[in-house]
Amino acid sequence: MTDVMASANPPFRPSMLIYDRRYRSMTFQVIVFILVMALAWWLVNNTIRNLAALGKDFDFGFLWQRAGYDIPQTPIPYTSNDTHLRAAVVGLLNTLIVSILGCIAATVVGIVAGVARLSKNWLIARLMTVYVEAFRNVPLLLWILIVFAIFTEVMPPPNAFRGDNPTASMILFDNVALTNRYTAIPTLGMTNDPDSLDLGARITINWATLAFVAVLVAGWIVRRMIGAWAQRIQDQTGSRPTTWWMSLGVMTVPSLLLIWYFGLHLIPPELRGFNFTGGINVQNGLVALWLALTLYTGAFIAEIVRAGILAISRGQSEAAFALGLRPGRTMNLVILPQALRVIIPPLISQYLNLTKNSSLAIAVGYMDIKGTLGGTTLNQTGRELESIVLMMGVYLVLSLIISAGMNLFNSRVKLKER
């Protein structure tokens, strides 16, 4: 027995790193890793020496210099006297705004269009086909310029909304004004406005906002607890209690109470002088970029959704119909949950593409991270290498966050095997 075990586990020898299959793959990986790191070090060292020969150094001190330029759309306070670092942060926030809004809207448009393409109604199916083929086969930049041209050339000027008989009228219950310079939308106001929490760097957050976030997070946690309780009852008795009214209550009642307590209401924009005031004037560049990204990416998501639905066996629909489920509930409860396993992996790529395609914002004057750090800041400071490295790092981090979040969601919905 001792001889057999000794032959099965021979003592380690250096030659085993090459000839033993247990160590060979690890050896090759270590060698490749060392070669890649050596190549990276050579490239970095060569770049630094070439910069030194040109009288340049690799330094990020320019981020603390005065920016000296304005940004039209600023989610946080910003002036031209602020630093390039704050300008880059404003650009990053603008990138996040259009990317998040674009991903949400594109998902809704893609699901609706993908399901509609499979409709038995000939007209609806053909209209969705025209939409998908038109947007998928025309470059995104052209769609951004087309939408922006429509807003700047077709929409009326702000003074067209003036007078007793204006030539232009507001939409959505007189709360939104589409002009050739910006889109005026309502903002939120509070009758009982609490103090704000100072976070430093001229950034404040309202206590009411923190209260709403806390209530929503607590409601989500309680909703999960209610679902777990209902699942335990179903496992023990075979009958699942009705919990929809509990989930609805914990998610809506506390928020409604906060809305009543703080006196939350909409403040519509009003034309005073030459511009709308009272609401938020959203730059047309942001609206055009968001709309073009939504429609363009939505066309690709529609095909992903259609492919995911077609991947599900027809027998699933037939079984649901045999149980008396209507087509709408069959799609929501039977088909789409199974199709998610096919839809989510390529959907991640579309979210990544949308986020990176937002760098085309400079074409319509919307100052995102490419327009600030990779545009005006780069041209003013001459720090092209540092600016490009920072931008690459920003997009890399955003892409990794999106991939990690969506892969986590994909692991939650994938088919569980015993």
MARNU-835289 format. One record per residue (C-alpha): residue number from 1; residue in one letter; x, y, z. Coordinates in Angstrom, 3 decimals, always signed. Example, Ala and Ser with C-alpha at 12.3 -4.5 7.8 and 13.67 -1.06 7.14 Angstrom:
REC   k r        u        v        w
REC   1 A  +12.300   -4.500   +7.800
REC   2 S  +13.670   -1.060   +7.140
//
This chain:
REC   k r        u        v        w
REC   1 M   +0.000   +0.000   +0.000
REC   2 T   +2.829   +2.372   +0.842
REC   3 D   +4.549   +1.703   -2.500
REC   4 V   +1.305   +2.352   -4.418
REC   5 M   +0.719   +5.677   -2.654
REC   6 A   +4.310   +6.725   -3.222
REC   7 S   +4.043   +6.010   -6.949
REC   8 A   +0.739   +7.889   -7.137
REC   9 N   +2.212  +10.963   -5.386
REC  10 P   +5.891  +11.171   -6.395
REC  11 P   +8.071  +13.844   -4.772
REC  12 F   +8.159  +17.226   -6.538
REC  13 R  +10.965  +17.796   -9.024
REC  14 P  +11.586  +20.939  -11.145
REC  15 S  +11.117  +18.942  -14.347
REC  16 M   +7.504  +18.328  -13.328
REC  17 L   +6.756  +21.977  -14.130
REC  18 I   +7.093  +21.045  -17.813
REC  19 Y   +6.291  +17.354  -18.054
REC  20 D   +3.595  +16.910  -15.406
REC  21 R   +0.092  +17.867  -16.535
REC  22 R   -0.792  +18.943  -13.004
REC  23 Y   +1.764  +21.779  -13.108
REC  24 R   +2.211  +22.459  -16.822
REC  25 S   -0.812  +24.749  -17.283
REC  26 M   +0.141  +26.788  -14.227
REC  27 T   +3.694  +27.113  -15.513
REC  28 F   +2.548  +28.426  -18.882
REC  29 Q   +0.179  +30.902  -17.216
REC  30 V   +2.960  +32.260  -14.997
REC  31 I   +5.292  +32.620  -17.983
REC  32 V   +2.663  +34.431  -20.057
REC  33 F   +1.825  +36.711  -17.115
REC  34 I   +5.507  +37.614  -16.656
REC  35 L   +5.886  +38.333  -20.386
REC  36 V   +2.769  +40.517  -20.472
REC  37 M   +3.887  +42.486  -17.403
REC  38 A   +7.354  +42.902  -18.906
REC  39 L   +5.845  +44.187  -22.147
REC  40 A   +3.610  +46.591  -20.238
REC  41 W   +6.576  +47.849  -18.203
REC  42 W   +8.612  +48.351  -21.377
REC  43 L   +5.794  +50.334  -22.998
REC  44 V   +5.309  +52.530  -19.926
REC  45 N   +9.027  +53.109  -19.463
REC  46 N   +9.504  +53.852  -23.169
REC  47 T   +6.605  +56.332  -23.110
REC  48 I   +7.973  +58.140  -20.054
REC  49 R  +11.448  +58.410  -21.588
REC  50 N  +10.045  +59.729  -24.878
REC  51 L   +8.001  +62.302  -23.007
REC  52 A  +11.086  +63.355  -21.061
REC  53 A  +12.977  +63.754  -24.349
REC  54 L  +10.213  +66.113  -25.527
REC  55 G  +10.370  +68.096  -22.291
REC  56 K   +7.172  +66.614  -20.872
REC  57 D   +6.499  +64.689  -17.720
REC  58 F   +3.701  +62.387  -16.611
REC  59 D   +1.843  +64.408  -13.983
REC  60 F   -1.801  +64.779  -12.924
REC  61 G   -1.285  +68.115  -11.217
REC  62 F   -3.234  +69.864  -13.975
REC  63 L   -6.443  +68.522  -12.405
REC  64 W   -6.133  +71.133   -9.632
REC  65 Q   -5.638  +74.048  -12.021
REC  66 R   -8.415  +76.505  -12.882
REC  67 A  -10.652  +75.140  -15.653
REC  68 G  -11.668  +78.482  -17.154
REC  69 Y  -14.590  +77.216  -19.236
REC  70 D  -18.331  +76.883  -18.722
REC  71 I  -20.489  +73.765  -18.909
REC  72 P  -24.128  +74.299  -19.985
REC  73 Q  -25.693  +71.343  -18.111
REC  74 T  -24.347  +70.911  -14.572
REC  75 P  -25.901  +68.440  -12.101
REC  76 I  -23.726  +69.890   -9.312
REC  77 P  -22.657  +73.518   -8.770
REC  78 Y  -19.870  +74.511  -11.149
REC  79 T  -18.289  +77.746  -12.407
REC  80 S  -15.409  +78.499  -14.730
REC  81 N  -13.253  +79.261  -11.666
REC  82 D  -13.436  +75.638  -10.525
REC  83 T  -10.699  +73.110  -11.182
REC  84 H  -10.345  +70.711  -14.079
REC  85 L  -11.039  +67.904  -11.609
REC  86 R  -14.479  +69.310  -10.789
REC  87 A  -15.148  +69.814  -14.496
REC  88 A  -14.277  +66.155  -15.062
REC  89 V  -16.634  +65.135  -12.242
REC  90 V  -19.428  +67.164  -13.848
REC  91 G  -18.717  +65.453  -17.171
REC  92 L  -18.749  +62.051  -15.495
REC  93 L  -22.113  +62.785  -13.869
REC  94 N  -23.496  +63.913  -17.236
REC  95 T  -22.281  +60.626  -18.736
REC  96 L  -23.964  +58.662  -15.951
REC  97 I  -27.225  +60.578  -16.368
REC  98 V  -27.590  +59.926  -20.090
REC  99 S  -26.344  +56.332  -19.751
REC 100 I  -28.723  +55.363  -16.934
REC 101 L  -31.720  +57.061  -18.531
REC 102 G  -30.792  +55.544  -21.891
REC 103 C  -30.478  +52.001  -20.542
REC 104 I  -33.850  +52.217  -18.796
REC 105 A  -35.690  +53.708  -21.770
REC 106 A  -33.976  +51.432  -24.322
REC 107 T  -34.962  +48.373  -22.297
REC 108 V  -38.614  +49.422  -22.263
REC 109 V  -38.598  +50.262  -25.988
REC 110 G  -36.747  +47.048  -26.855
REC 111 I  -39.116  +44.787  -24.906
REC 112 V  -42.205  +46.434  -26.404
REC 113 A  -40.813  +46.363  -29.950
REC 114 G  -39.494  +42.809  -29.617
REC 115 V  -42.821  +41.468  -28.382
REC 116 A  -44.723  +43.529  -30.969
REC 117 R  -42.651  +42.040  -33.807
REC 118 L  -44.138  +38.657  -32.882
REC 119 S  -47.676  +40.020  -32.838
REC 120 K  -50.300  +38.326  -34.993
REC 121 N  -51.445  +41.789  -36.043
REC 122 W  -49.829  +42.242  -39.465
REC 123 L  -49.672  +46.056  -39.290
REC 124 I  -48.064  +46.225  -35.820
REC 125 A  -45.523  +43.527  -36.668
REC 126 R  -44.516  +45.262  -39.922
REC 127 L  -44.253  +48.697  -38.283
REC 128 M  -41.914  +47.286  -35.644
REC 129 T  -39.894  +45.588  -38.378
REC 130 V  -39.482  +48.914  -40.172
REC 131 Y  -38.400  +50.569  -36.917
REC 132 V  -35.841  +47.879  -36.104
REC 133 E  -34.335  +47.690  -39.579
REC 134 A  -34.218  +51.481  -39.989
REC 135 F  -32.391  +52.172  -36.738
REC 136 R  -30.080  +49.166  -36.845
REC 137 N  -28.758  +49.921  -40.331
REC 138 V  -28.081  +53.650  -39.983
REC 139 P  -25.042  +54.866  -37.968
REC 140 L  -25.835  +56.186  -34.504
REC 141 L  -24.111  +59.502  -35.122
REC 142 L  -26.504  +60.254  -37.967
REC 143 W  -29.513  +59.567  -35.748
REC 144 I  -28.097  +61.865  -33.068
REC 145 L  -27.633  +64.659  -35.605
REC 146 I  -31.094  +64.064  -37.118
REC 147 V  -32.847  +64.225  -33.746
REC 148 F  -30.840  +67.273  -32.729
REC 149 A  -31.681  +68.994  -36.035
REC 150 I  -35.388  +68.313  -35.455
REC 151 F  -35.235  +69.923  -32.027
REC 152 T  -33.244  +72.965  -33.137
REC 153 E  -34.949  +73.597  -36.484
REC 154 V  -38.538  +72.407  -36.031
REC 155 M  -39.316  +73.291  -32.430
REC 156 P  -40.559  +76.846  -31.746
REC 157 P  -38.498  +79.481  -29.897
REC 158 P  -39.413  +80.308  -26.276
REC 159 N  -41.143  +83.565  -27.230
REC 160 A  -43.681  +81.561  -29.274
REC 161 F  -45.290  +80.554  -25.958
REC 162 R  -45.936  +84.187  -24.975
REC 163 G  -49.277  +86.001  -25.162
REC 164 D  -52.955  +85.228  -24.858
REC 165 N  -52.960  +83.396  -28.187
REC 166 P  -49.480  +81.857  -28.440
REC 167 T  -48.373  +80.102  -31.604
REC 168 A  -46.965  +77.224  -29.542
REC 169 S  -48.416  +75.366  -26.582
REC 170 M  -47.017  +73.247  -23.792
REC 171 I  -47.660  +69.513  -23.590
REC 172 L  -48.362  +66.975  -20.821
REC 173 F  -50.958  +69.044  -18.963
REC 174 D  -49.058  +72.274  -19.660
REC 175 N  -45.988  +71.063  -17.787
REC 176 V  -43.431  +70.572  -20.584
REC 177 A  -42.320  +73.101  -23.204
REC 178 L  -40.340  +71.910  -26.227
REC 179 T  -38.284  +74.789  -27.650
REC 180 N  -35.439  +75.089  -30.136
REC 181 R  -33.014  +75.932  -27.317
REC 182 Y  -33.984  +73.623  -24.484
REC 183 T  -36.792  +71.507  -23.079
REC 184 A  -38.445  +73.065  -20.036
REC 185 I  -39.732  +70.449  -17.573
REC 186 P  -41.262  +70.836  -14.105
REC 187 T  -39.275  +70.458  -10.936
REC 188 L  -40.247  +69.239   -7.481
REC 189 G  -41.102  +71.650   -4.696
REC 190 M  -41.930  +71.165   -1.031
REC 191 T  -44.215  +73.213   +1.181
REC 192 N  -42.478  +71.958   +4.321
REC 193 D  -38.906  +72.102   +3.059
REC 194 P  -36.369  +70.775   +5.607
REC 195 D  -32.761  +71.867   +5.842
REC 196 S  -30.123  +70.343   +3.600
REC 197 L  -27.125  +68.291   +4.606
REC 198 D  -23.843  +69.897   +3.552
REC 199 L  -21.543  +67.268   +2.022
REC 200 G  -18.769  +69.729   +1.280
REC 201 A  -17.429  +70.939   -2.071
REC 202 R  -20.622  +73.017   -2.505
REC 203 I  -22.715  +69.832   -2.678
REC 204 T  -25.818  +69.531   -0.517
REC 205 I  -28.496  +66.897   -0.207
REC 206 N  -31.980  +67.490   +1.128
REC 207 W  -33.070  +65.591   +4.223
REC 208 A  -36.338  +64.802   +2.452
REC 209 T  -34.386  +62.960   -0.232
REC 210 L  -32.629  +60.878   +2.420
REC 211 A  -36.008  +60.145   +4.027
REC 212 F  -37.473  +58.915   +0.728
REC 213 V  -34.398  +56.755   +0.039
REC 214 A  -34.564  +55.251   +3.536
REC 215 V  -38.285  +54.519   +3.188
REC 216 L  -37.850  +52.864   -0.218
REC 217 V  -34.921  +50.719   +0.971
REC 218 A  -36.826  +49.697   +4.113
REC 219 G  -39.917  +48.927   +2.014
REC 220 W  -37.869  +46.751   -0.321
REC 221 I  -36.396  +44.832   +2.618
REC 222 V  -39.820  +44.304   +4.206
REC 223 R  -41.210  +43.207   +0.844
REC 224 R  -38.474  +40.569   +0.587
REC 225 M  -39.314  +39.393   +4.124
REC 226 I  -42.999  +39.120   +3.197
REC 227 G  -42.106  +37.061   +0.137
REC 228 A  -39.910  +34.741   +2.220
REC 229 W  -42.718  +34.328   +4.762
REC 230 A  -45.222  +33.497   +2.020
REC 231 Q  -42.792  +30.964   +0.548
REC 232 R  -42.402  +29.236   +3.911
REC 233 I  -46.188  +29.001   +4.309
REC 234 Q  -46.482  +27.563   +0.801
REC 235 D  -43.776  +24.982   +1.493
REC 236 Q  -45.514  +23.875   +4.694
REC 237 T  -49.161  +23.909   +3.597
REC 238 G  -49.080  +23.932   -0.203
REC 239 S  -51.175  +27.114   -0.256
REC 240 R  -49.552  +30.511   -0.781
REC 241 P  -51.176  +33.408   +1.106
REC 242 T  -52.183  +36.555   -0.759
REC 243 T  -49.433  +39.098   -0.224
REC 244 W  -49.807  +41.584   -3.057
REC 245 W  -51.657  +44.065   -0.857
REC 246 M  -48.935  +43.818   +1.802
REC 247 S  -46.172  +44.442   -0.751
REC 248 L  -48.120  +47.319   -2.273
REC 249 G  -48.738  +48.817   +1.143
REC 250 V  -45.158  +48.739   +2.409
REC 251 M  -43.893  +50.221   -0.873
REC 252 T  -46.462  +52.999   -1.307
REC 253 V  -48.035  +54.002   +2.029
REC 254 P  -44.820  +55.311   +3.693
REC 255 S  -43.915  +57.240   +0.525
REC 256 L  -47.414  +58.762   +0.343
REC 257 L  -47.135  +59.808   +3.981
REC 258 L  -43.808  +61.514   +3.270
REC 259 I  -45.303  +63.253   +0.217
REC 260 W  -48.126  +64.558   +2.431
REC 261 Y  -45.800  +65.575   +5.261
REC 262 F  -43.306  +67.487   +3.109
REC 263 G  -46.017  +68.877   +0.802
REC 264 L  -44.336  +67.541   -2.322
REC 265 H  -45.695  +69.105   -5.536
REC 266 L  -44.695  +69.924   -9.087
REC 267 I  -43.505  +73.411  -10.034
REC 268 P  -44.252  +73.864  -13.755
REC 269 P  -42.025  +76.099  -15.898
REC 270 E  -43.312  +79.602  -16.614
REC 271 L  -42.247  +81.983  -19.379
REC 272 R  -40.818  +85.126  -17.793
REC 273 G  -38.964  +87.510  -20.041
REC 274 F  -37.087  +85.600  -22.715
REC 275 N  -36.818  +82.234  -20.961
REC 276 F  -38.760  +79.714  -18.929
REC 277 T  -38.176  +79.811  -15.194
REC 278 G  -39.424  +77.806  -12.236
REC 279 G  -38.675  +74.399  -13.735
REC 280 I  -35.584  +72.782  -15.212
REC 281 N  -34.333  +73.755  -18.657
REC 282 V  -32.812  +70.586  -20.093
REC 283 Q  -30.312  +71.197  -22.870
REC 284 N  -31.496  +69.940  -26.247
REC 285 G  -28.188  +68.171  -26.685
REC 286 L  -29.024  +65.931  -23.731
REC 287 V  -32.570  +65.272  -24.995
REC 288 A  -31.394  +64.501  -28.539
REC 289 L  -28.575  +62.253  -27.331
REC 290 W  -30.846  +60.383  -24.917
REC 291 L  -33.603  +59.912  -27.505
REC 292 A  -31.202  +58.749  -30.230
REC 293 L  -29.394  +56.337  -27.902
REC 294 T  -32.734  +54.986  -26.691
REC 295 L  -34.188  +54.339  -30.135
REC 296 Y  -30.929  +53.010  -31.591
REC 297 T  -30.126  +50.627  -28.736
REC 298 G  -33.806  +49.720  -28.358
REC 299 A  -33.776  +48.340  -31.907
REC 300 F  -30.973  +45.922  -31.006
REC 301 I  -32.636  +44.970  -27.725
REC 302 A  -35.848  +44.269  -29.648
REC 303 E  -34.063  +41.644  -31.716
REC 304 I  -32.526  +40.160  -28.569
REC 305 V  -35.954  +39.919  -26.940
REC 306 R  -37.489  +38.415  -30.078
REC 307 A  -34.716  +35.812  -30.262
REC 308 G  -35.142  +34.977  -26.584
REC 309 I  -38.880  +34.455  -26.971
REC 310 L  -38.459  +32.304  -30.082
REC 311 A  -35.912  +30.186  -28.199
REC 312 I  -38.650  +28.989  -25.841
REC 313 S  -40.457  +25.859  -26.967
REC 314 R  -43.932  +26.367  -28.415
REC 315 G  -45.142  +23.682  -26.040
REC 316 Q  -44.737  +26.126  -23.136
REC 317 S  -47.319  +28.474  -24.667
REC 318 E  -49.633  +25.629  -25.560
REC 319 A  -49.464  +24.282  -21.992
REC 320 A  -50.237  +27.742  -20.590
REC 321 F  -53.204  +28.154  -22.947
REC 322 A  -54.445  +24.706  -21.941
REC 323 L  -54.451  +25.861  -18.318
REC 324 G  -56.618  +28.829  -19.255
REC 325 L  -53.987  +31.592  -19.212
REC 326 R  -54.550  +34.472  -21.592
REC 327 P  -51.834  +35.453  -24.088
REC 328 G  -50.752  +38.488  -22.062
REC 329 R  -50.326  +36.563  -18.812
REC 330 T  -48.694  +33.705  -20.686
REC 331 M  -46.071  +36.105  -22.020
REC 332 N  -45.477  +37.741  -18.616
REC 333 L  -45.577  +34.639  -16.409
REC 334 V  -44.340  +31.808  -18.622
REC 335 I  -42.406  +32.932  -21.690
REC 336 L  -40.430  +36.018  -20.612
REC 337 P  -39.115  +34.524  -17.318
REC 338 Q  -37.657  +31.595  -19.268
REC 339 A  -36.432  +33.820  -22.096
REC 340 L  -34.383  +35.923  -19.669
REC 341 R  -31.693  +33.242  -19.670
REC 342 V  -31.213  +33.909  -23.383
REC 343 I  -31.847  +37.666  -23.284
REC 344 I  -29.608  +38.864  -20.465
REC 345 P  -26.095  +37.913  -21.772
REC 346 P  -26.382  +39.886  -25.051
REC 347 L  -28.328  +42.585  -23.191
REC 348 I  -25.213  +43.256  -21.119
REC 349 S  -23.302  +44.050  -24.311
REC 350 Q  -25.978  +46.532  -25.379
REC 351 Y  -25.787  +48.339  -22.035
REC 352 L  -22.020  +48.541  -22.421
REC 353 N  -22.363  +49.813  -25.990
REC 354 L  -24.855  +52.477  -24.953
REC 355 T  -22.586  +53.711  -22.177
REC 356 K  -19.592  +53.953  -24.494
REC 357 N  -21.653  +55.401  -27.361
REC 358 S  -22.620  +58.276  -25.067
REC 359 S  -19.157  +59.685  -25.876
REC 360 L  -20.730  +60.912  -29.144
REC 361 A  -22.337  +63.641  -27.017
REC 362 I  -19.704  +66.123  -28.181
REC 363 A  -21.410  +66.128  -31.611
REC 364 V  -24.415  +67.973  -30.133
REC 365 G  -22.556  +70.048  -27.552
REC 366 Y  -23.443  +67.969  -24.516
REC 367 M  -20.481  +68.056  -22.161
REC 368 D  -19.905  +64.539  -20.892
REC 369 I  -16.594  +63.103  -19.691
REC 370 K  -15.339  +63.081  -23.286
REC 371 G  -16.256  +66.739  -23.775
REC 372 T  -14.718  +67.931  -20.492
REC 373 L  -11.716  +65.796  -19.606
REC 374 G  -11.081  +64.497  -23.133
REC 375 G  -12.009  +67.731  -24.887
REC 376 T  -11.587  +71.204  -23.442
REC 377 T   -9.337  +70.169  -20.540
REC 378 L   -7.055  +68.189  -22.856
REC 379 N   -6.764  +71.094  -25.314
REC 380 Q   -6.135  +73.699  -22.628
REC 381 T   -3.524  +71.804  -20.613
REC 382 G   -1.818  +69.808  -23.337
REC 383 R   -1.893  +66.755  -21.067
REC 384 E   -3.176  +64.423  -23.745
REC 385 L   -1.686  +61.209  -22.331
REC 386 E   -2.932  +61.815  -18.782
REC 387 S   -6.404  +62.785  -19.992
REC 388 I   -6.714  +59.735  -22.237
REC 389 V   -5.516  +57.426  -19.454
REC 390 L   -8.079  +58.866  -17.042
REC 391 M  -10.870  +58.540  -19.606
REC 392 M   -9.915  +54.955  -20.346
REC 393 G   -9.973  +54.220  -16.617
REC 394 V  -13.408  +55.828  -16.218
REC 395 Y  -14.986  +53.860  -19.062
REC 396 L  -13.257  +50.674  -17.890
REC 397 V  -14.634  +51.060  -14.351
REC 398 L  -18.137  +51.849  -15.649
REC 399 S  -18.060  +48.829  -17.951
REC 400 L  -16.878  +46.527  -15.166
REC 401 I  -19.603  +47.787  -12.821
REC 402 I  -22.298  +47.217  -15.459
REC 403 S  -20.946  +43.762  -16.272
REC 404 A  -20.705  +42.762  -12.607
REC 405 G  -24.226  +43.956  -11.817
REC 406 M  -25.815  +42.311  -14.843
REC 407 N  -23.885  +39.068  -14.343
REC 408 L  -25.122  +38.981  -10.762
REC 409 F  -28.680  +39.438  -12.032
REC 410 N  -28.071  +36.748  -14.660
REC 411 S  -26.963  +34.300  -11.974
REC 412 R  -30.210  +34.981  -10.115
REC 413 V  -32.475  +34.160  -13.063
REC 414 K  -30.555  +31.323  -14.677
REC 415 L  -31.968  +27.818  -14.604
REC 416 K  -31.142  +26.109  -11.315
REC 417 E  -29.942  +22.532  -11.789
REC 418 R  -29.783  +19.879   -9.113
//
